[in-house]
């Protein structure tokens, strides 16, 4: 993995590995007990053996990354429509680890609360989508507060997502799209944003509205 922030690639890799845990362990143990393997290769293999605690760590990583993977697919309207129609996207899309019998994404529901798959990629869902991921990371931070290594990784993920979230302020499209949707409006932000963020949002919205009025008059 050359890019440390390819969360979905990591998720799919870990998902496949967890689903194949039994054959992976079997293959490794067979190779370790083989008399035909060179000592050098056997030593390298020993370094790759996954102990129970390693598998448990992969399970925890999988659980954290699942929300990233699911939401980034939901937000792609074309994929949401495919799923709703029953089309399979991957050979293993019905084999998400620890979710037996669950098809890829399951029923789609937009962040605005609708069940129309064609709206999952709409602009008004972008800000709530960021909020969803940041909330999940906040929950993970609380869960692993005693685990220094895991906690550090989660904090770094939160900082990266928060940095992306702040970049949405450079475009008026996301805020205006959310506020103009009658199912979202400012009530969503009043429920989920800190007071100082809400003040900035109102000021930005007023500025965007005034700019639109001026352009319309011209």
C-alpha positions as CSV (number, residue, x, y, z in Angstrom):
1,X,0.0,0.0,0.0
2,X,1.9,3.1,-1.2
3,X,-0.7,5.6,0.0
4,X,-1.5,5.4,3.7
5,X,-4.9,7.2,3.3
6,X,-6.5,4.7,0.9
7,X,-8.9,3.6,3.6
8,X,-11.2,1.7,1.3
9,X,-8.4,-0.3,-0.2
10,X,-7.2,-1.2,3.3
11,X,-10.8,-2.1,4.2
12,X,-11.3,-4.5,1.3
13,X,-7.8,-6.1,1.8
14,X,-8.5,-6.7,5.5
15,X,-12.1,-7.9,4.7
16,X,-10.8,-10.5,2.3
17,X,-8.1,-11.6,4.8
18,X,-10.6,-12.0,7.6
19,X,-12.9,-14.0,5.4
20,X,-10.0,-16.3,4.5
21,X,-8.6,-16.6,8.0
22,X,-8.9,-20.4,8.2
23,X,-7.3,-21.3,4.8
24,X,-4.6,-18.6,5.5
25,X,-3.7,-20.2,8.8
26,X,-3.8,-23.6,7.3
27,X,-1.5,-22.7,4.5
28,X,1.0,-21.0,6.7
29,X,1.1,-23.9,9.2
30,X,1.5,-26.4,6.4
31,X,4.5,-24.4,5.0
32,X,6.0,-24.0,8.5
33,X,5.9,-27.8,9.0
34,X,7.2,-28.6,5.6
35,X,10.7,-30.2,5.4
36,X,11.2,-28.9,1.9
37,X,11.3,-25.2,2.6
38,X,14.6,-23.5,2.9
39,X,15.5,-22.2,6.4
40,X,15.8,-18.7,5.1
41,X,12.2,-18.8,3.6
42,X,10.9,-20.5,6.7
43,X,12.4,-17.7,8.9
44,X,10.7,-15.1,6.7
45,X,7.4,-17.0,6.9
46,X,7.7,-17.0,10.7
47,X,7.8,-13.2,10.7
48,X,4.5,-13.2,8.8
49,X,2.5,-15.5,11.1
50,X,-0.6,-13.9,12.5
51,X,-1.3,-14.6,16.2
52,X,-4.7,-14.4,17.8
53,X,-4.0,-10.8,18.9
54,X,-3.1,-9.9,15.4
55,X,-6.3,-11.2,14.0
56,X,-8.3,-9.4,16.8
57,X,-6.5,-6.2,15.8
58,X,-7.5,-6.7,12.2
59,X,-11.1,-7.2,13.3
60,X,-11.0,-3.9,15.1
61,X,-9.5,-2.1,12.1
62,X,-12.2,-3.6,9.9
63,X,-14.9,-2.4,12.2
64,X,-13.6,1.2,12.1
65,X,-13.0,1.3,8.3
66,X,-16.4,-0.2,7.5
67,X,-18.2,3.1,7.9
68,X,-15.7,4.8,5.6
69,X,-16.2,2.2,2.9
70,X,-20.0,2.0,3.1
71,X,-20.6,5.8,3.1
72,X,-18.2,6.5,0.3
73,X,-20.1,4.0,-1.8
74,X,-23.4,5.3,-0.7
75,X,-22.5,8.8,-1.7
76,X,-21.9,7.6,-5.3
77,X,-25.4,7.8,-6.7
78,X,-24.7,5.4,-9.6
79,X,-23.5,2.7,-7.2
80,X,-26.5,3.2,-4.9
81,X,-28.8,2.7,-7.8
82,X,-27.0,-0.5,-8.8
83,X,-27.3,-1.8,-5.4
84,X,-31.0,-1.0,-5.2
85,X,-31.6,-2.8,-8.4
86,X,-29.9,-5.9,-7.0
87,X,-26.8,-5.8,-9.1
88,X,-23.6,-7.1,-7.6
89,X,-20.5,-4.9,-7.7
90,X,-17.9,-7.4,-6.4
91,X,-17.6,-11.2,-6.3
92,X,-17.7,-11.0,-2.5
93,X,-20.2,-8.2,-2.1
94,X,-22.4,-10.4,0.1
95,X,-19.5,-11.5,2.2
96,X,-18.7,-8.5,4.4
97,X,-16.9,-10.0,7.4
98,X,-19.0,-10.2,10.6
99,X,-22.1,-9.2,8.7
100,X,-23.4,-12.5,7.5
101,X,-26.1,-12.4,4.9
102,X,-25.9,-8.6,4.4
103,X,-25.7,-7.5,0.8
104,X,-23.4,-4.7,-0.1
105,X,-24.7,-1.5,1.6
106,X,-28.1,-3.1,2.2
107,X,-31.0,-0.7,1.7
108,X,-29.8,2.8,0.7
109,X,-30.9,5.8,2.7
110,X,-29.6,9.3,2.0
111,X,-28.3,11.5,4.8
112,X,-31.3,13.7,4.4
113,X,-33.4,10.8,5.5
114,X,-34.9,9.8,2.2
115,X,-34.8,6.3,0.7
116,X,-34.3,7.4,-2.9
117,X,-31.0,5.8,-4.1
118,X,-30.7,8.4,-6.8
119,X,-30.2,11.1,-4.1
120,X,-27.3,9.5,-2.3
121,X,-24.8,11.3,-4.3
122,X,-26.6,14.7,-4.1
123,X,-24.7,17.7,-2.9
124,X,-26.9,18.2,0.1
125,X,-25.6,14.9,1.5
126,X,-21.9,15.8,1.5
127,X,-21.8,17.8,4.7
128,X,-23.9,15.3,6.7
129,X,-21.7,12.5,5.3
130,X,-18.6,14.2,6.8
131,X,-20.5,14.7,10.1
132,X,-21.3,11.0,10.1
133,X,-17.7,9.9,9.6
134,X,-16.4,12.4,12.2
135,X,-18.9,11.2,14.7
136,X,-17.9,7.5,14.1
137,X,-14.3,8.5,14.7
138,X,-15.2,10.4,17.9
139,X,-16.9,7.2,19.1
140,X,-13.8,5.2,18.2
141,X,-11.5,7.7,20.1
142,X,-13.6,7.2,23.2
143,X,-13.6,3.4,22.8
144,X,-9.8,3.1,22.4
145,X,-8.8,5.9,24.7
146,X,-6.6,3.5,26.7
147,X,-4.9,2.1,23.6
148,X,-2.1,4.6,22.7
149,X,-1.3,3.1,19.3
150,X,-4.9,2.7,18.2
151,X,-5.9,6.0,19.7
152,X,-3.1,7.8,17.8
153,X,-4.2,6.3,14.5
154,X,-7.8,7.3,15.1
155,X,-6.8,10.8,16.0
156,X,-4.8,11.1,12.8
157,X,-7.8,9.9,10.8
158,X,-10.0,12.4,12.6
159,X,-7.6,15.2,11.8
160,X,-7.4,14.2,8.1
161,X,-11.2,14.0,7.8
162,X,-11.7,17.3,9.7
163,X,-9.2,18.9,7.3
164,X,-11.2,17.7,4.3
165,X,-14.4,18.9,6.0
166,X,-13.0,22.4,6.5
167,X,-12.2,22.6,2.8
168,X,-15.9,22.5,2.0
169,X,-16.0,26.1,3.4
170,X,-14.2,27.2,0.2
171,X,-17.2,26.4,-1.9
172,X,-20.7,27.8,-1.2
173,X,-22.3,24.9,-3.1
174,X,-22.4,22.4,-0.2
175,X,-23.9,24.7,2.4
176,X,-26.4,26.3,0.0
177,X,-27.5,22.9,-1.4
178,X,-28.1,21.6,2.1
179,X,-30.0,24.6,3.3
180,X,-32.2,24.8,0.2
181,X,-33.3,21.2,0.6
182,X,-36.5,21.4,2.7
183,X,-35.6,18.2,4.5
184,X,-32.3,19.5,5.7
185,X,-32.3,23.3,6.0
186,X,-30.5,25.0,8.9
187,X,-32.1,22.7,11.4
188,X,-29.6,20.0,10.6
189,X,-26.7,22.3,11.4
190,X,-28.4,23.7,14.5
191,X,-28.6,20.1,15.8
192,X,-25.1,19.0,14.9
193,X,-22.8,22.1,14.8
194,X,-21.1,23.9,17.6
195,X,-22.6,27.5,18.2
196,X,-19.5,29.2,16.7
197,X,-19.6,27.0,13.6
198,X,-23.3,27.8,13.2
199,X,-22.6,31.6,13.4
200,X,-20.1,31.3,10.6
201,X,-22.5,29.2,8.6
202,X,-25.3,31.8,8.9
203,X,-22.8,34.6,7.9
204,X,-21.6,32.6,4.9
205,X,-25.1,31.8,3.9
206,X,-26.2,35.4,4.1
207,X,-23.1,36.4,2.0
208,X,-23.9,33.7,-0.6
209,X,-27.5,34.8,-0.8
210,X,-26.6,38.4,-1.2
211,X,-24.2,37.5,-4.0
212,X,-26.8,35.4,-5.8
213,X,-29.3,38.3,-5.5
214,X,-26.8,40.7,-7.0
215,X,-25.9,38.3,-9.8
216,X,-29.6,37.8,-10.5
217,X,-30.2,41.6,-10.7
218,X,-27.4,41.9,-13.2
